[in-house]
Amino acid sequence: MRKVRIGAIQLCEWPMEQRCNPFADDYAASVPYIMEHHVKKQVDLTLARLDEAGANRLDIVTTGEDMGVMGAYIADVSENNIFPELAEAAAAYAEEQVAAKAREYGMYVVACYYKRYPDAVYNVASLFDRTGQIVWEYRKTHLPPNEMWQMKAGNALTVFDTDFGRIGVLICYDMMFPEAAHVLALQGVEIVFHPTAGYGWYDAIGEATLRTRANDGSMYIVTAKNHIHNSAGHSSVIDHWGLVLADAGFYPNRLVWAEIDLDITKTQPDWYIPTAMSGEPAIAKRTLIERRPDLYGLLPDETLAPMLTAPPLPRQLELRDMLKNNTIHW
């Protein structure tokens, strides 16, 4: 039996003081100040939940999206823009702290944060192994329009073999594209970790989206949904049938987890007629046999919809002013 304890952290946002708010009149625009008075406080909330995960002997846990809660700084394209420098400092702090927790408790951690590289800033999920080493990284591949302002999309949907099974990651908006989840399923993924700020195209459809992806791909989905006022919580563990095994509800600063057995495969009984007729009880295997790739030729056709690019700078500044004046909302 491959019994595994898997979990997710429902991130709670630390109240942002005005000097850290890029839309406030007395904004400091100081990386050291924002690190001390906002980012570190935010990351430390997640670290406390990692302690809880360790106490419960979890094998692997995922943080929420953007551990440092720095999304507001992406929208600051003024002369005060410090997002790239802030992303660099925040990633260094997050990696140091998460590595220590993974090593202390001997557990894997999927940690999601913005990280600066020589070519660009990416929204990444790093996998820390049981010794605290980063052994794999996923870069968010589907960026919503606001993230295109100052970030670059990743270009690979890959999986990783841990000591208990094969995992993958989709970050937030990635989950809105069924093709992304399907690509991981075709690679034999068993568990997909999903750090996210959003919850479907609208909150009420979020759980249905995740349950459908899990059932279609015959995979577990572990969602770490950021808790935001007036927005769904519902971090959860969903099994390969699309059933919710555990749910954090609408409560801030929570750990949700479940113990699963990856050797319990998703099968239909011998007397069920599709099993009897195909001779294959395992649904994931039967899907591979019965799928029709010859019909799916439109999927990679890039001429159907040209890729959205970031808006020109004047439009960015206009939208930034609308955010500042509360005439437009995330």
N, C-alpha and C positions, 0 to 999 in steps of 0.2 A: 504493500500500500504506500502511496505517495501522499501522506497527509501533510497539508501545508496550511499555515495560518497566514492569512492575507488581510491587509487592512488599508484604510485611507483616512487622511486627516481632513476634517472640515474646518478650513482656515477661517479665522475671525479677524476682521480688519481692526488694527489699532487706530484709534482716533487720530487724525492728522492735524497737527497744530498749524496755525496760519503761516508761520515762517517756513514750513515745509511744503506748503500748498502752492504749486506753480501758478495758480489763478488768483492768488491773494495779493493785495497791494503791498503787504510787507514781506513778501517772499524773499528768503535769504539767498537762494540760488547757490548754495554752498554744499559741495559734496560731503565734507567732514561733518557739517552740522546735520544734514539730512540723514547721514549714516547713523549718527548717534541718537537722534531724536525721532527717527521714523523707521528706517530700514532694520536696524538691529533689534528694536523693540518688536517689530513685526516677525522677523525670523525667530526670535526667542519664543514666541507663542507656539510656533511649530515645533521647536526643540522640546518644549514641555510635553507635547503629545508624542514625540518620539520616545521620551522616557516612559510614557504609559504603554506604548507599543512594546518596548523592551520588557517591561514588567509582565506583560501578557505573553511573552515569548513568541512574538510574531516572527515569521520567517522573512516577510517582506511587507513593506508599507510604502505608500506613496503620499507625498505632500500635495498640497493644492497648487494651482498654477500661480506663478509669480510670487514666490515666497516672501519677497520684500515688498510686495504691493506697490509697484512703481509704474503702473499703467498710466497714471496721470502725466508723468514726465514725458511720455511718448508724444503727447499732444503739444508740448512746449517747443515750438520751432522758432521762437524768438531769439534775440541776442543772448537771453539767459539760458539757452538750452545746455543742460549738463547731462542729458540722458546717457550718452555713451560712457562718460567717465563714471557716472553713478552705477551703471550696469557692471562695469569692471570691478569697482570696489565691492558692490553687493555680492557678486558671484564669488569673490575671494573669501568673504566672510561666511557665506552660506556653505561653501565647500569645506572650509576648515571645521565648522561646527557640525555639519552633517556627518563628515568622515569620522569624527570622534564618537558620535552616537552609534553609528553603524559598527564601529570597532568595539565599543563598550558592550553592546548587546549581542554581537555576533549575528546581525540581521542585515538583509539587503534593504536599501532605501532608494526609492525613485524620487529624486529631488528636482523640482522644476523652478527655473529662474531665468532671468535674462543674462546673457553672457556675451562679453565683447571679444571678438576675434580680430585679427589684422584687417580682414576685408569688410566686416560688418558686425552688428549685434544680432544675435539669434535668440529665439525663445527655445530653451533646451530643457531636456529631462535627462539628467545624469544618473546612471545606475552605480551606486556604491555597493561593493560586495561586503561579505561578512568581516573582512579585515579593514574596511574603510577606504579601499582603493576604488577609484572610478574605473570601471571595466568596460563601459559602453555608454554611448550618448546618442540621443535622438534629438533632431532639430525639427521643430514644428514646420510642417510642409504646406499647410493651408492658412494663409494669413488673412484676417479680416481687414477691411480698408484702413482702419486706424493704425494697425500694427505695421502696415506698409510704409508709413511715414518715415520711420527710423530703423526698420529692421529688414532682414533678408530671410526668405523662406528656405528651409532645408529641401533637399532633393532626393531623399531616400526613405523608403518604408522597409525597415529591416526588423529582424527578430534576434533574440539572444538566448542562449542556452545556459540557465543557471544550474545549480546542483539539484534542483527539484523539478524543473520543467522549462518549457520554452515560453518566453514572455515577449511582449511587444508594448509599445507606448503610442498613444494618440493624444495630442494636446488640444483641448478645447474645441476650436472650430474644425479640426481634423475630423471629428466624429460626425459632423454634418454631411460628410461625403461618404456614402456607403462603399464606394470603390476602395477607399483607404482601408477600412476594416476588412474588406474582402481580400485585399492583397495580403494582409497579415494572416488571415485564415488559410489562404492557399499555401502559405509557408509553414503551416502546421502549428501556429501559435496556440497556446493553451490558456494563457491569461493576458488580457490587455489592460494596462494601467492607464487611467484617463484623468490626469490633473486638469481642472477646468474652472474658469470663471463663469462661463455661460452654461445654459442647460437647455439645449435645443433651440429651435428657431423662436420659440416662446416657452415660458416656464412649464405650462401644462403638458406640453408634448415631450419634455425632456426624458422622463422615465420610459415612455413608450419607445422613444428613439433608441435608448440604451438597451432595453429588453429585446427589441427587434434585432439590433446589431449582434447581441450575444447569441440569440437563437439562430439567426441566419448563419453565423460563423462557427457555431458549436464551440464557443469559447466563453470563459469567464471574463467579466468586465468589472474592474474595481475603479470606481469614480471618486475622486476627491474634489468635491464641488465647493468653491469658496463661498462662505456665508456672507451675503451682502444684504443689508436692510432692504426689505420689500422685494427680495428675490429668493427663489427656491434654494433651500439647503439640499437635503437629500443626497449627500454622499452615500455610496452604497456598494454592496457586493452582490453581483448578479451572476447566476450560474449559467451553464451552457444551454439550458432549456429556456432561458429568458426569465427565470424566476428570481425575485428579490430575496436574498438570504439574510441581508442585514441592511438597515437604513438609519442614517444619523438624524433624520427628520429635519425640522426647521430650528435646530439648536446650534448656537455658536460654539466654536472651539471644542469640537468633539472628535474622538477616534471611533471609527466603526470597523468591525472586523468579523471574520468568520473562518472556521476551519473547514477545509475542503479536502477531498481525496481525488487526486488527478487520475487515479487508476480506475475510477468509476466512469466508464465511457458512456457516451450518449448513444443509446441503442434502442431499438424497438423490438418487441418480443417476436419469437419465431412464428407465432400464430397470426401476427399482423400481416395482412396480405402483401404490402410492398416488400416486407422482409422475405416472405416466402417466395415471391416471384423473382426477386433480384438475387437472393441467396446471400445478401449482405445486411446484417442487422445494424452496423455502425453508420449513423446518419452522415457523419463527416465524410466517410469513405464513399458512401452512396452518392453524395452530392458531387464528388469528383467524377464519378462514373457517368452520372446523368446530366451534368452541365453541358451546354452547347456553345463553346467558344466561337464557333463559326458564325453565330448570330450576333456577337457582341462587337462587331467591327467598328461601330460608331464611338465606342468608349475612348479610344486614343486619338480621335480626330480633332486636332487642335484648331481646325478652321471653323468649327461650329460656334465657338465663343472665344474671342480674343481675350487674353488675360488682362484683368484690371490692373492699372498702374496707379501709383501714388498720385494724388492730386497736385497740381502745380502750387508753388509756394504761396501766391496770393490767396488761394482758396484755403490753404492750411491756416494762414493767419486769420482769415475771416471766421473759420470754424472755431479756432482757438478763442477768439473774442466772444463768440456765441456761448462757448462753454463757460467762460469767465462770467458772463452776464446772465447765466442760467436760462438762456433762451433755446438751448439744445442740450440734450442729455444723452449719456451713454446708453 
